[in-house]
Amino acid sequence: ALLLRPRGGGHIAHLLRAERAAEASYLRNVDTREVEAVREGLPAHKLHIVLDNLRSAYNVGSIFRTADTARVAEVITCGFTPHPPHPGLEKTGFSAVAHVPTRHFETTLAAVAALRDEGVHVAAMETTERSVNFVSAHFPRSGVALVLGNEEVGVDTAVLAVVDSMVEIPCLGLKNSLNVAS
C-alpha cells in the first residue's frame, strides 16, 4: 500500500494540473473542434514528408503529430514504414494521424518518382559531404519533399542518387544525426 501512495499522489497532482490548465483562458494547449474547423480552412504548406523505411511506429506517430502542427501537405510512408491504419501510430501521434493527408508507396524510389512527376523538388535530409546546411538551402516555392531516412542506416543510397538535393541539420556533438522524429 505504501508503494501506491506516491504514484496515486502523482496521478492526482496531474489531474489537478490539467484542471488548472483547462481553466486558464490564456493557454492554447487544448485541441478543440473550433480550432480544427479553422485549421481545415487553411491551406497546407507545400511541404511533403517522405519516410524511407522507418522501423518505429512511435517515430512515425511523432512525425505525424509534428506534420499536423506545421500543416504539411502530406506524410508519405514508404516500404516497411508503419502507416495508417496502425495502432502504434496513435500512441505518439494522437489524433494527428487522422488529420494529416497520407499515402503509401511500396518503395521510396517510387515515391520520389511520383513527386518529381508532380513538379515537387525532392531533398534528402542526410549527413553527407554533398549536403547543404538546411538554413542555406534554396527550395522552390512550388513545393518541396523532405526524405527522412531509416533510424539505423539513414536514407537509402539508391534514393540519394536520384533526389534533387541533399540538406542537413548541423550536428555539433559526437553524434552526426538527430532522431528521425526530431
C-alpha positions as CSV (number, residue, x, y, z in Angstrom):
1,A,0.0,0.0,0.0
2,L,2.9,2.4,0.7
3,L,4.2,1.9,-2.8
4,L,0.9,3.0,-4.3
5,R,0.7,6.3,-2.5
6,P,3.4,8.2,-4.4
7,R,2.0,7.0,-7.7
8,G,-1.6,7.8,-6.7
9,G,-0.5,11.2,-5.4
10,G,1.3,11.9,-8.7
11,H,-1.9,11.0,-10.7
12,I,-4.0,13.3,-8.5
13,A,-1.4,16.1,-8.9
14,H,-1.5,15.6,-12.7
15,L,-5.4,15.8,-12.7
16,L,-5.2,19.0,-10.7
17,R,-2.7,20.4,-13.1
18,A,-4.9,19.5,-16.1
19,E,-7.9,21.2,-14.4
20,R,-5.9,24.4,-13.8
21,A,-4.7,24.4,-17.4
22,A,-8.3,23.9,-18.7
23,E,-9.4,26.9,-16.6
24,A,-6.6,29.2,-17.7
25,S,-8.1,31.1,-20.6
26,Y,-4.7,32.4,-21.8
27,L,-3.3,28.9,-22.6
28,R,-3.7,27.5,-26.1
29,N,-2.8,23.9,-25.2
30,V,-6.3,22.4,-25.7
31,D,-7.4,20.9,-29.0
32,T,-11.0,22.0,-29.7
33,R,-13.4,21.5,-32.5
34,E,-13.3,25.3,-33.2
35,V,-9.6,25.1,-33.7
36,E,-10.0,22.1,-36.0
37,A,-12.6,23.9,-38.1
38,V,-10.3,26.9,-38.6
39,R,-7.4,24.7,-39.4
40,E,-9.4,22.8,-42.0
41,G,-10.0,26.1,-43.9
42,L,-6.3,26.9,-44.0
43,P,-4.2,25.7,-47.0
44,A,-1.5,23.2,-46.3
45,H,2.2,24.3,-46.7
46,K,3.8,22.9,-49.9
47,L,5.9,20.5,-47.8
48,H,5.8,16.7,-48.2
49,I,7.5,14.5,-45.7
50,V,8.7,11.2,-47.1
51,L,9.6,8.4,-44.7
52,D,12.1,6.0,-46.1
53,N,11.6,2.6,-44.4
54,L,11.3,3.8,-40.8
55,R,11.1,1.0,-38.2
56,S,9.4,2.6,-35.2
57,A,5.7,3.3,-35.2
58,Y,6.4,5.7,-32.3
59,N,8.7,7.8,-34.5
60,V,6.2,7.8,-37.3
61,G,3.4,8.8,-35.0
62,S,5.5,11.6,-33.6
63,I,6.3,12.8,-37.2
64,F,2.5,12.8,-38.0
65,R,2.0,15.0,-34.9
66,T,4.7,17.4,-35.9
67,A,3.4,17.4,-39.5
68,D,-0.1,18.4,-38.2
69,T,1.3,21.3,-36.2
70,A,3.2,22.5,-39.3
71,R,0.3,22.0,-41.6
72,V,2.3,20.0,-44.1
73,A,0.8,18.8,-47.4
74,E,1.2,15.1,-46.6
75,V,3.2,12.4,-45.0
76,I,4.3,9.7,-47.4
77,T,5.2,6.4,-45.9
78,C,7.4,4.0,-47.9
79,G,8.4,0.3,-47.7
80,F,8.0,-1.2,-44.3
81,T,7.3,2.1,-42.6
82,P,4.3,1.7,-40.3
83,H,1.4,3.6,-41.9
84,P,-2.3,4.2,-41.2
85,P,-4.2,2.3,-40.0
86,H,-1.7,1.2,-37.5
87,P,-2.4,1.1,-33.7
88,G,1.2,2.1,-32.8
89,L,0.9,5.4,-34.6
90,E,-1.8,6.6,-32.2
91,K,0.4,6.4,-29.1
92,T,2.6,9.3,-30.1
93,G,0.6,10.8,-33.0
94,F,-2.7,11.1,-31.0
95,S,-5.4,12.3,-33.4
96,A,-2.9,13.9,-35.8
97,V,-2.8,10.7,-37.9
98,A,-6.4,11.3,-38.9
99,H,-5.9,14.9,-39.8
100,V,-2.7,14.7,-42.0
101,P,-3.1,13.6,-45.6
102,T,-1.0,10.5,-46.3
103,R,-0.3,7.9,-48.9
104,H,1.9,4.9,-49.0
105,F,4.4,3.6,-51.7
106,E,6.0,0.2,-51.8
107,T,9.4,1.9,-52.4
108,T,10.9,5.3,-51.7
109,L,12.1,5.4,-55.3
110,A,8.5,5.1,-56.5
111,A,7.5,8.0,-54.1
112,V,10.4,10.2,-55.4
113,A,9.4,9.5,-59.0
114,A,5.8,10.3,-58.3
115,L,6.7,13.6,-56.5
116,R,9.0,14.7,-59.3
117,D,6.2,13.9,-61.8
118,E,4.1,16.3,-59.8
119,G,6.7,19.0,-60.0
120,V,7.9,18.7,-56.4
121,H,11.6,19.3,-55.6
122,V,12.8,16.3,-53.6
123,A,15.5,16.8,-51.0
124,A,17.0,14.1,-48.8
125,M,17.8,15.1,-45.2
126,E,21.1,13.2,-44.7
127,T,24.6,13.9,-43.4
128,T,26.9,13.7,-46.5
129,E,29.8,15.5,-47.9
130,R,27.4,16.9,-50.6
131,S,24.7,18.1,-48.1
132,V,24.0,21.8,-47.7
133,N,23.1,23.3,-44.4
134,F,19.3,23.5,-44.4
135,V,19.4,27.2,-43.5
136,S,21.4,27.9,-46.7
137,A,19.3,25.7,-48.9
138,H,17.1,27.2,-51.6
139,F,13.8,25.5,-52.0
140,P,11.4,26.4,-54.8
141,R,8.1,27.9,-53.9
142,S,6.3,25.3,-55.9
143,G,6.9,22.8,-53.1
144,V,9.5,20.5,-51.6
145,A,9.6,17.0,-50.3
146,L,12.0,16.1,-47.5
147,V,13.1,12.4,-47.4
148,L,13.8,11.2,-43.9
149,G,15.8,8.1,-43.5
150,N,15.7,4.9,-41.5
151,E,16.7,5.1,-37.9
152,E,19.8,3.0,-38.3
153,V,21.1,3.4,-41.8
154,G,19.6,6.8,-42.9
155,V,18.3,7.5,-46.4
156,D,19.0,4.7,-48.8
157,T,21.9,5.4,-51.1
158,A,19.8,4.5,-54.1
159,V,17.4,7.3,-53.1
160,L,20.3,9.7,-52.5
161,A,21.4,9.1,-56.1
162,V,18.1,10.4,-57.6
163,V,17.0,13.3,-55.3
164,D,17.3,16.9,-56.4
165,S,19.4,17.9,-53.4
166,M,20.6,16.9,-50.0
167,V,20.3,19.0,-46.9
168,E,21.5,18.5,-43.3
169,I,21.0,20.0,-39.9
170,P,24.5,20.7,-38.5
171,C,25.3,18.4,-35.5
172,L,28.0,19.8,-33.3
173,G,28.2,16.9,-30.7
174,L,29.6,13.4,-31.1
175,K,26.5,12.1,-32.9
176,N,26.2,13.1,-36.6
177,S,22.4,13.0,-36.7
178,L,19.2,13.6,-34.8
179,N,16.5,11.1,-34.0
180,V,14.3,11.0,-37.1
181,A,11.3,12.2,-35.2
182,S,13.2,15.3,-34.1
